[in-house]
């Protein structure tokens, strides 16, 4: 008898205890506290910034929301949430720099799209 080949492990246990499947993410496994915690600990641009501290994706997201929320059409609750969550998949996959995203290609984009779709469904936002 041959051993059955198991699919690769493609999930991560989140701080909340949820298990997020990267290949088939469920909106039910997306928690705002996991997103906030993860983004606060992810450095933008691989940490290649000046100063004694990294510039986190959470800081970037708050800045985008503050600027975008002040623009015409950006001040509604759903629009502000969209601005805050625009980089939300990075709470799981990190802030991969654009040149590496280009080198990886469609495989990365596919995972990112699935995560963003699950996140947007979780918070009742329109599909990406």
C-alpha positions in Angstrom: 0.0 0.0 0.0 1.4 3.4 -0.9 1.1 6.3 1.4 -1.3 9.0 0.2 0.4 12.3 -0.6 -0.8 15.0 1.8 -1.3 18.5 0.4 1.2 21.0 1.7 0.4 22.8 4.9 -0.8 26.2 3.7 -2.3 27.7 6.9 -1.1 29.9 9.7 -2.3 29.9 13.3 -3.2 33.5 14.1 -2.9 35.2 17.5 -6.6 34.8 18.1 -6.3 31.1 17.7 -7.9 31.1 14.2 -6.3 29.0 11.5 -6.2 30.9 8.3 -5.8 28.9 5.1 -3.7 30.8 2.6 -5.0 28.8 -0.3 -8.7 29.0 0.6 -9.1 31.8 3.2 -12.5 32.0 4.9 -13.9 35.3 6.1 -14.9 33.5 9.3 -11.2 33.1 10.1 -10.4 36.9 9.7 -10.3 38.9 12.9 -9.6 42.6 13.1 -7.4 42.2 16.1 -5.2 39.8 14.2 -5.0 42.3 11.3 -4.1 45.2 13.6 -1.5 43.2 15.6 0.1 41.8 12.5 0.3 45.1 10.6 1.8 46.8 13.6 4.7 44.4 13.5 5.3 44.4 9.8 7.9 46.9 8.5 7.3 48.8 5.3 9.9 48.5 2.6 11.7 45.6 4.4 12.7 48.1 7.1 14.7 50.2 4.8 13.7 53.5 6.4 15.6 56.2 8.3 15.2 56.6 12.1 15.5 54.5 15.1 12.2 52.6 14.5 10.6 50.9 11.6 7.7 52.5 9.7 5.0 49.8 10.1 2.2 48.8 7.7 -0.2 49.8 10.4 1.2 53.3 10.6 1.1 53.5 6.8 -2.6 52.3 6.8 -3.6 55.0 9.4 -1.8 57.6 7.3 -3.6 56.6 4.1 -6.9 56.6 6.0 -6.2 60.1 7.4 -5.3 61.5 4.0 -7.9 59.6 2.0 -10.7 60.2 4.5 -10.2 64.0 4.0 -10.7 63.7 0.2 -14.1 64.1 -1.5 -15.9 60.7 -1.4 -13.5 59.2 1.1 -15.2 60.3 4.3 -17.9 57.6 4.7 -17.4 54.7 7.1 -17.1 52.1 4.3 -14.6 54.2 2.4 -12.5 54.8 5.5 -12.5 51.1 6.3 -11.4 50.3 2.7 -8.6 52.8 3.1 -7.5 51.2 6.4 -7.7 47.7 5.0 -6.0 48.3 1.6 -2.8 46.4 2.7 -4.6 44.1 5.1 -3.3 40.8 3.5 0.2 41.9 4.7 -0.8 40.9 8.2 -0.2 37.3 7.0 2.2 37.6 4.0 4.3 40.6 5.0 5.1 43.7 3.1 6.9 42.1 0.2 8.7 44.8 -1.9 7.4 45.4 -5.4 10.5 44.1 -7.2 10.1 40.7 -5.4 6.4 40.7 -6.1 7.2 41.1 -9.8 9.8 38.3 -9.6 7.4 35.9 -7.9 4.6 36.9 -10.3 1.1 35.4 -10.4 1.6 32.9 -7.5 2.0 35.8 -5.1 -0.8 37.9 -6.6 -3.2 34.9 -6.4 -2.6 34.4 -2.7 -2.9 38.2 -2.1 -6.1 38.4 -4.0 -7.7 35.5 -2.2 -6.7 37.0 1.2 -8.0 40.4 0.2 -11.3 38.9 -1.0 -11.8 37.1 2.3 -11.0 40.2 4.3 -13.4 42.3 2.2 -16.2 39.7 2.6 -15.5 39.6 6.4 -16.1 43.3 6.7 -18.9 43.6 4.1 -16.9 45.6 1.6 -17.3 45.2 -2.2 -15.1 42.7 -3.9 -11.7 44.0 -5.0 
